[in-house]
Amino acid sequence: MSETSRYPAYDVLAKRDTPSWDEPTRRAIDKRLHVSSAPRFLSAAEWAVADALCRRILPQGGDLEAVPLAALLDAKLYADHGDGFREADMPYMREAWHTALAALEADAKDRHGGRSFSRLSEEEQDSLVTRMQQGTLLAVHWNGLDPKKFFEHRVLVDIPALYYGHPKAWSEIGFGGPASPRGYVRLAGDRLDPWEAAEGVAGFEEAARKLNQRVV
């Protein structure tokens, strides 16, 4: 973890082989940590658009340990893990992503001299994403899918959920993973269980660092 983390010296993966996690938790997290780096559901072209879109929704800079959002999205679509419901005027998740990625690529090429969305500058990509959010992209490319609703019901649902379902994000927010099997003991306000991360608030950074080095 970065030394600028709100939870200094805290790494949720240190809990992996402790009583804090049970075997189902270990299996689920191992799958997220070893997600395929090659597309299985998306085409190579769709992957490139999805990767660029994920980077604009949740920029991670040059972090070598960045959460692999495009890979996690591809895995979600490949496994067909939907929401259990859909909006009446929205296509099913897989169809929605296929349509939207093709439409975003077509819009990029129309507006930027044939350049792919993944080849645009960050400012150009942000402009198209803003148009998607506003619902003002070219309807001809979207085959009846409302870009605004796709942004609201798929982009803002799927991408942040994939990020905050990953252990790297858990360490950033001081989350220890599922409450089972340990549960919580100290339920009073501002009381932490021994296996919970301490936040490095101003003046408390070093104490938090020491506490977080022995959180299991």
Secondary structure, DSSP 8 states (H G I E B T S, - for coil): --TT-SSTT--GGGGTTSTTS-HHHHHHHHHHHT--SS-SSS-HHHHHHHHHHHHHHS--TT-TT---HHHHHHHHHHHT---S---TTS--HHHHHHHHHHHHHHHHHHHTTT--GGGS-HHHHHHHHHHHHHT-S-GGGTTT--HHHHIIIIIHHHHHHHHHTSHHHHHHHT--S--TTT-----STT---TTS-----TT-HHHHHHHHTT--
